[in-house]
């Protein structure tokens, strides 16, 4: 009977360890060590969340007195300044983003509810800026950040949505990577994007790599198909999860998508 007790202990211990360590599996907070990679016109953009947490990020103003604006939500191991510093963002567009809680100089601990609330607060703060065209704000999410971007797009009047390597839910991703775990019971940060996709009426561009081993294209396709608004699917042959933006086709697709967007109603 001793072996039965051992098996029982293992069966209980493994899910318990997964429950306790899941935050470290979902979030990988990164520090902000240096800002020399940012362009000279970059501005620090700070925000105090509803619960008092101080959040920090950056904003790159666009061209003209009322510029169209991209709000960027990054991956789970992404400090926001590096993405905003990319010289390949469409010309004339402003780009803004906040570091998630615990990332960069943002206070607090990352969690799904707080990240979504912070994303909504970022949208509200940006559209209140006098140099922003509030009818032409586009949310761009990558990997984990697609779960935040989808929630913002479902609750705010965005002009468009770009989701890079999205997923229908983290539960579905977890089940694919850990089929031997009761992920549906254990996962606190569910990011169930498919459930809000029916409220997404803005035009959607979905970008995926066919060789993505972290978020399989099938999970991206499930979210894409659930989206209620007009949508475009672009798959980049041979691209993986982390090198998707190395392809010229990636930026060309974003440029064309933004050029054709009408203002938000």
Buried (B, 14 or more C-beta within 10 A) or exposed (E): EEEEEEEEEEEEEBBEEBBEEBBEBBBBBBEBEEEEEBEEEBEEBEBEBEEEBEBBBBBBBBEEEBBBBBBBBBBBEBBBBEBBBEEEBBEEBBBBBBBBBBBBBBBBEBBBEBBBBBBBBBBEBBBEBEEBBBBBBBBBBBBBBBBBBBBBBBBBBBBBBBBBBBBBBBBBBBBBEBEEBBBEEBBEBBBBBBBBBEBBBBBBBBBBBEBBEBBBBEBBBBBBEBBBBEBBBBBBEEBBBBBBBEBEBBBEBBBEBBEEBEEBE
